[in-house]
């Protein structure tokens, strides 16, 4: 038997007009009768979608949900190619969008359009966030200008089905305001609240209002692995609890003071504290941390400075927040890769000067430098662990 004969199989398929194929496929998936082991087949102006299972009432069900399809569908036994095994999510999305494009009457740049499809995205619970440029190339915008709202809505549904999520958003540049406000555009779904579990810690937030970086996952895990039992800790830029919650849940801090100015982030932090059952060990200080940190002088064993591109404006306040015997600073910064070593030296020098200016006689030591991720082609997000001692 030849290899080509091994790639086909006789099976049952439903033939429907191309224009209805995306919606019909979603219905078949919802009814759990779509056979994804076989590849759909175009036959003239119709598409054969493979089906399996109980489909006795399928034609009636489809005509009820899509009245315009009445009299233009049939169920037949056809020879269909087997699907390629183990398609990646990106490949599956491309294949399904290709079917959606075939159902349109006004596209003639199919391969160009498919070449622009995103290969990476951010998964937040049951929501996927696409990169900022996704579906904004001139060819896609030209296509959308000829599409109905229903057709565009079907495209977003095709993407969600391909990636096995319920909601879809598109990233927008983080606002330059002091609160670094998220500007996610919700493409499919009614609201932006998401919940997720990361290394034993529950997070909840509105992705359309609050930023979240999955790329910082290794640093959240690292901070959570540091033993802070018995310590009082300050998180100077708490957000939704990106680092506060891992320190409360996994590092076992005695008490944590969270400074945050964004009310939407505070909503997520309060939810996370309750969900993780750590509210009794958390105090939230709402407002500008130039003020809230000044009210926490001489109280902490450790101060976390998790803001990018730089937290330098609060270094002096952070040092003043440490107890008289000293403690730890965790300083986040964006640094050019070839300047990391000199940045560490400069940072220690600056901290030594600040220490003298505030009347502390401490030894300042760089204990660890963590390279979290690439922020841009030549710039790293790093975290410097600094120990201050008498």
C-alpha positions in Angstrom: 0.0 0.0 0.0 1.4 3.4 -0.9 1.9 6.2 1.5 -0.6 8.4 -0.3 -3.4 5.8 0.3 -2.6 5.8 4.0 -3.4 9.5 4.3 -7.1 9.2 3.2 -10.1 7.7 4.9 -13.8 7.2 3.9 -15.9 9.2 6.4 -19.1 11.2 6.8 -19.1 14.9 6.1 -21.6 17.7 6.0 -21.5 19.9 2.9 -22.3 23.5 3.4 -21.8 26.8 1.4 -18.4 28.3 2.0 -19.8 31.5 3.5 -21.4 29.5 6.4 -18.4 27.3 7.1 -16.9 29.2 10.1 -20.2 29.3 12.0 -21.1 25.7 11.2 -17.7 24.5 12.3 -18.2 26.3 15.7 -21.6 24.6 16.1 -20.1 21.2 15.3 -17.4 21.7 17.8 -19.9 22.8 20.4 -22.0 19.7 19.8 -18.9 17.6 20.0 -19.4 16.0 16.6 -16.7 17.7 14.6 -14.1 15.1 13.5 -10.7 16.9 13.8 -8.8 13.8 12.7 -9.8 14.5 9.1 -9.2 17.6 7.0 -12.1 19.7 5.5 -12.4 19.5 1.7 -13.5 22.2 -0.6 -15.9 21.0 -3.4 -16.7 23.9 -5.8 -18.4 26.6 -3.7 -19.1 24.2 -0.7 -16.9 22.9 2.1 -17.1 19.4 3.4 -16.7 19.4 7.2 -16.0 15.9 8.7 -18.4 14.8 11.4 -18.6 11.8 13.8 -21.1 10.7 16.4 -24.8 11.3 16.7 -25.8 13.6 13.8 -29.4 12.4 13.2 -30.9 15.8 13.8 -27.9 17.9 12.6 -29.5 19.3 9.5 -32.6 20.4 11.4 -30.5 21.9 14.2 -28.3 23.9 11.7 -31.3 25.2 9.8 -32.8 26.4 13.1 -29.6 28.2 14.1 -28.8 29.4 10.5 -32.1 29.8 8.6 -30.3 31.0 5.4 -28.7 27.6 5.0 -32.0 25.8 4.6 -32.0 23.5 1.5 -28.3 24.0 0.9 -26.8 21.4 3.1 -26.3 17.7 2.8 -24.6 14.8 4.7 -22.5 12.5 2.5 -19.8 9.9 2.7 -16.6 11.2 1.2 -13.0 10.3 0.9 -11.1 12.9 3.1 -7.4 13.4 3.9 -6.3 12.8 7.4 -5.2 15.9 9.3 -1.5 16.4 10.0 -0.8 15.0 13.4 0.0 17.2 16.4 -0.7 20.6 14.9 0.7 23.4 17.0 -1.9 26.0 18.2 -0.5 28.5 15.6 -0.8 25.9 12.8 -4.4 25.0 13.9 -5.3 28.7 14.0 -3.9 29.2 10.5 -5.8 26.3 9.1 -9.1 27.4 10.6 -8.6 31.0 9.5 -7.9 29.7 6.0 -11.3 28.1 6.1 -12.8 31.3 7.3 -11.2 33.2 4.4 -12.5 30.7 1.9 -16.0 31.6 3.0 -15.6 35.2 2.1 -16.5 36.6 -1.3 -14.1 39.6 -1.2 -10.6 38.3 -0.4 -7.8 37.7 -2.9 -4.6 37.9 -0.7 -5.1 34.7 1.3 -1.4 33.7 1.6 -0.3 37.3 2.5 -3.0 37.5 5.1 -2.1 34.1 6.6 1.6 35.1 6.7 0.7 37.9 9.1 -0.9 35.7 11.7 0.6 35.9 15.2 2.9 33.1 16.3 2.9 34.1 19.9 0.3 35.4 22.4 -0.3 35.7 26.1 -2.6 33.3 27.8 -4.5 34.6 30.9 -6.9 32.1 32.2 -9.6 31.7 29.5 -8.4 34.8 27.6 -5.8 35.1 24.9 -4.1 38.5 24.3 -2.8 38.9 20.8 0.3 41.2 20.1 -0.4 44.8 19.3 0.1 44.6 15.6 -2.1 41.5 15.1 -4.7 41.9 12.3 -3.7 45.6 11.8 -1.6 45.2 8.7 -2.9 47.1 5.7 -4.1 43.9 3.9 -6.1 42.9 7.0 -7.6 46.3 7.4 -8.5 46.4 3.7 -10.2 43.0 4.1 -12.1 44.1 7.2 -13.4 47.2 5.4 -15.4 44.8 3.2 -16.5 42.5 6.0 -19.7 42.6 8.0 -19.6 42.9 11.8 -20.8 39.3 11.9 -18.0 38.0 9.7 -15.4 39.7 11.8 -17.0 38.4 15.0 -16.8 34.9 13.4 -13.1 35.4 12.9 -12.5 36.1 16.5 -14.6 33.1 17.4 -12.4 30.9 15.0 -9.3 32.1 16.8 -10.8 31.4 20.3 -11.8 27.9 19.2 -8.4 27.2 17.7 -6.7 28.3 21.0 -9.3 26.7 23.3 -10.3 29.9 25.1 -13.5 31.9 25.5 -12.3 35.5 25.2 -9.9 37.3 22.9 -8.1 40.6 23.4 -5.4 42.6 21.6 -2.5 44.2 23.5 -2.1 48.0 23.3 1.0 50.0 24.5 1.0 50.3 28.2 0.1 53.9 29.2 3.0 56.2 30.1 1.0 57.5 33.1 2.3 56.8 36.7 -0.1 53.9 37.0 1.1 52.1 33.8 -2.5 51.5 32.9 -3.3 48.5 30.6 -5.1 49.4 27.4 -6.1 46.0 26.1 -8.7 46.0 23.4 -11.3 43.3 24.0 -12.2 41.7 20.7 -14.5 38.9 21.9 -16.1 38.6 25.3 -18.2 40.8 27.6 -15.7 41.7 30.3 -12.0 41.6 31.1 -11.8 39.9 34.6 -9.5 36.9 34.5 -8.4 34.5 37.2 -5.3 32.3 37.0 -3.2 30.0 39.2 0.6 30.4 39.1 2.8 28.1 41.1 0.2 27.7 43.9 -0.8 31.4 44.0 -4.1 32.7 42.8 -4.3 36.0 40.9 -7.4 37.9 39.7 -7.6 41.2 37.7 -9.3 43.0 34.9 -6.9 42.6 31.9 -8.4 45.6 30.2 -7.5 47.9 33.1 -4.4 46.3 34.6 -1.1 45.0 33.1 0.2 41.5 33.7 3.4 40.1 32.5 3.6 36.3 32.1 7.3 36.8 31.2 8.1 37.6 34.8 7.0 34.1 36.0 10.5 32.9 36.9 11.1 35.9 39.1 7.8 35.5 40.9 8.8 31.9 41.5 12.2 32.9 42.7 10.9 35.5 45.1 8.4 33.0 46.4 11.2 30.5 47.1 13.1 32.9 49.4 12.4 32.1 53.1 11.1 35.3 54.7 9.6 33.7 57.8 9.1 36.2 60.6 9.9 39.2 58.3 8.0 42.4 57.8 8.2 43.2 54.1 7.3 46.3 52.0 6.3 46.0 48.3 6.7 49.5 47.0 4.9 48.8 43.7 2.5 46.1 44.6 0.1 46.1 41.6 -2.3 43.2 41.8 0.2 41.4 44.0 2.6 40.1 41.4 5.2 39.7 44.0 3.3 40.5 47.2 1.1 37.4 46.9 4.0 34.9 46.3 5.8 36.4 49.3 2.7 36.0 51.5 1.7 32.6 50.2 5.1 30.9 49.7 7.8 32.9 51.4 5.6 33.0 54.6 6.3 36.7 55.5 5.0 37.7 58.9 3.4 40.9 57.5 3.4 42.7 54.2 2.8 46.3 53.5 1.6 46.8 49.9 1.9 50.3 48.4 -0.2 50.9 45.3 -1.8 53.9 43.6 -4.0 52.2 41.0 -7.5 51.4 42.3 -8.0 48.8 39.6 -4.8 47.0 40.8 -5.9 47.3 44.4 -9.2 45.5 43.5 -7.1 42.6 42.2 -4.8 42.6 45.2 -7.8 42.5 47.6 -9.3 39.6 45.6 -6.0 37.7 45.6 -5.4 38.2 49.3 -8.9 36.8 50.1 -8.6 33.9 47.6 -5.2 32.9 49.0 -6.4 33.4 52.6 -3.6 35.9 53.5 -5.7 39.0 54.1 -4.9 39.1 57.8 -1.1 39.5 57.0 -1.5 42.2 54.5 -1.9 46.0 54.8 -2.6 48.0 51.7 -1.4 51.6 51.5 -3.3 53.3 48.7 -1.8 56.4 47.1 1.5 57.9 45.9 4.4 55.8 47.4 6.4 58.9 48.0 3.9 59.5 50.7 3.1 56.0 51.8 6.7 54.9 52.0 7.5 57.9 54.1 5.0 56.7 56.7 6.7 53.3 56.9 10.2 54.3 58.0 12.2 51.9 60.2 9.6 49.2 59.9 10.7 46.5 57.4 13.3 43.7 57.0 12.9 43.8 53.2 11.7 46.2 50.5 10.7 45.1 47.1 11.1 47.6 44.2 9.4 45.9 41.3 8.8 48.7 38.7 10.3 49.2 35.3 12.2 50.8 33.7 13.6 52.1 37.0 12.7 52.4 40.7 15.6 54.8 41.5 13.3 57.7 42.6 12.3 55.7 45.7 15.7 54.2 46.7 16.2 56.7 49.5 12.8 56.1 50.9 13.3 52.3 50.6 16.5 52.5 52.6 14.8 54.6 55.2 12.0 52.0 55.5 14.5 49.3 56.6 15.0 48.7 60.3 18.1 50.1 61.9 20.0 46.9 61.7 19.5 46.8 57.9 17.8 44.4 55.6 17.3 43.6 51.9 16.3 45.5 48.7 15.2 43.8 45.5 15.8 46.3 42.8 14.2 45.8 39.3 15.7 47.7 36.4 16.0 47.6 32.6 19.7 47.6 31.7 21.6 47.2 28.4 23.2 43.8 28.4 26.7 45.1 27.9 26.3 47.6 30.8 25.0 45.2 33.5 28.3 44.9 35.4 28.9 48.6 35.5 25.2 49.3 36.5 25.6 47.0 39.5 28.7 48.9 40.6 27.1 52.3 40.1 24.0 51.1 42.0 26.0 50.0 45.0 27.9 53.3 45.0 24.6 55.3 44.8 23.1 53.3 47.7 26.2 53.8 49.8 26.0 57.6 49.3 22.3 57.6 50.2 23.0 55.5 53.2 25.5 58.0 54.5 23.1 60.9 53.8 20.3 59.3 55.9 22.7 58.6 58.8 23.0 54.9 58.5 26.4 53.1 58.9 25.7 50.1 56.8 27.7 47.8 54.6 26.0 47.6 51.2 26.6 44.4 49.2 25.3 43.1 45.9 24.4 39.5 46.7 22.7 38.3 43.5 21.9 39.5 40.1 18.9 37.8 38.3 18.4 38.2 34.6 14.7 37.9 34.3 14.1 38.2 30.6 14.9 40.2 27.5 13.0 43.5 27.5 14.1 44.5 24.0 16.8 43.1 21.7 19.7 44.5 23.7 18.1 45.3 27.1 17.6 43.0 30.0 15.0 43.1 32.8 17.2 42.4 35.8 16.7 42.2 39.6 19.6 43.0 42.0 19.4 41.6 45.5 21.1 44.0 47.8 21.9 43.3 51.5 22.4 46.2 54.0 24.1 45.3 57.3 25.8 47.0 60.2 
